[in-house]
Amino acid sequence: MRKAIKLNIDGTTETLDLDVESTLGVLQEAVDGYIDLIQLNPSLNMYINDEGKFTQEPNPYATHMFRAVYNTPDFISGPVVFVGGVDSEGNDTELARPFVQIIEGLKESVRVW
């Protein structure tokens, strides 16, 4: 099983277990809908709800990560799921421990107004 981190809009996190057979269903349940993938770097991907901007509240913590990479005024809405990069077969890899620590620390380090 591969570990992933769900980041909720209030900054709380949950660990998810992903296996190849159930990954899509777990991701869709976690983001509450169809998924889109945003690559933040080759070792860090973020799954978002495909229609989250229209149906969910903004996620200031995921937006912070997104803007740090892409330098854009755009924003992310709803819960998101962070995974590692993609392996040679196209499957998500487990999230590296340094990224887990960064994501879990977002609630304390990002100022939300």
WOHUDA-V606747 format. One record per residue. RES is the residue in three letters. SS is DSSP state (H for helix, E for strand, C for the rest). PSI is psi in whole degrees, 0 to 359 (999 if undefined). Layout:
res = [RES;RES]
ss = [SS;SS]
psi = [PSI;PSI]
//
This chain:
res = [MET;ARG;LYS;ALA;ILE;LYS;LEU;ASN;ILE;ASP;GLY;THR;THR;GLU;THR;LEU;ASP;LEU;ASP;VAL;GLU;SER;THR;LEU;GLY;VAL;LEU;GLN;GLU;ALA;VAL;ASP;GLY;TYR;ILE;ASP;LEU;ILE;GLN;LEU;ASN;PRO;SER;LEU;ASN;MET;TYR;ILE;ASN;ASP;GLU;GLY;LYS;PHE;THR;GLN;GLU;PRO;ASN;PRO;TYR;ALA;THR;HIS;MET;PHE;ARG;ALA;VAL;TYR;ASN;THR;PRO;ASP;PHE;ILE;SER;GLY;PRO;VAL;VAL;PHE;VAL;GLY;GLY;VAL;ASP;SER;GLU;GLY;ASN;ASP;THR;GLU;LEU;ALA;ARG;PRO;PHE;VAL;GLN;ILE;ILE;GLU;GLY;LEU;LYS;GLU;SER;VAL;ARG;VAL;TRP]
ss = [C;E;E;E;E;E;E;C;C;C;C;C;E;E;E;E;E;E;C;C;C;C;H;H;H;H;H;H;H;H;H;C;C;C;E;E;E;E;E;E;E;C;C;E;E;E;E;E;E;C;C;H;H;H;H;C;C;E;C;H;H;H;H;H;H;H;H;H;H;H;C;C;C;C;C;C;E;C;C;E;E;E;E;C;C;E;C;C;C;C;C;E;C;C;C;C;H;H;H;H;H;H;H;H;C;H;H;H;H;C;C;C;C]
psi = [142;143;143;163;125;131;112;167;344;5;354;155;156;142;133;145;125;134;162;321;328;7;311;312;319;316;317;321;320;322;0;49;192;151;152;152;134;121;119;327;174;342;8;117;151;124;134;167;128;326;23;325;336;342;350;162;151;147;99;333;315;323;320;312;315;313;331;330;315;354;62;154;356;165;166;140;151;176;152;164;127;134;173;199;198;136;183;344;4;9;149;145;167;146;129;145;318;323;321;315;319;312;316;338;357;322;326;333;343;126;122;128;999]
//
